[in-house]
Amino acid sequence: MVISLTILGVVVLLVGGVAARYLFRTLQKGRLGLYWLTAEVVALLGGLGLGAVLFTLRYHYSPTIRIIGFPFPAAFLELHSGYWDDYGGPLTLPAMLGNFLVGLLAPQIILAPLVWIGWRRSREV
């Protein structure tokens, strides 16, 4: 399960990067109207919020193991003698940054096709 979530995270990072690049270039060229510019601001604010949630999300993998971070596991907590022991490592910080970026870029994946369709329709009229 953890491996499939990590693959999902990498896919969201790649596709989200392409979508964000498309939106940024479209914005630079002045093709976005006020409606789409407002939608982009809302998507960025929503992405910041989602990134903050994914950055700190904790979930149970088993009754004695918790994972911090989604979709990239940043740290593991294991229950020993009534206390949660923390297992982090050199990939904890990159995983947490990746989780934040997944949250930031996820709304861009939704917005980019909508902008593209809207721009195509406005050219046809």
Phi, psi and omega in degrees: 000317181296322180293319180294324176293323178294319177297317176301317179298318179295318178297316179297321177297316181292308182293320178295324176296318177295316180296317179295321178296317178299314181295321179295316179293322178296321177294318179298323181282354178077022181277345182271127174280181182298324179299312182287328176295320176296318178297323179293319178297316178297319179296320178294317179294319176296322178295322176297317178295314179296321178298320178295323179291313182293331179298324187244004184299134176241137176215156182275126173271324175209175181300337182247004182229128172246147177242136176255128178102139178217132005272349178268120178291117183269326180205155179241139174244129181239135182279119176227120176053037178086359180240148178268116176271138183264130175238097175247178180195197183292342180266003181297310181295312177299324179293319179293321175295319177297320177298317178296317180294324176300315178295321180292321186271341183302316178295333179294328178295326179281320186286322185302312178296326178295319177295317181298315179295316179297320179292320178296319179294323180290333177285331182285333184281000000 
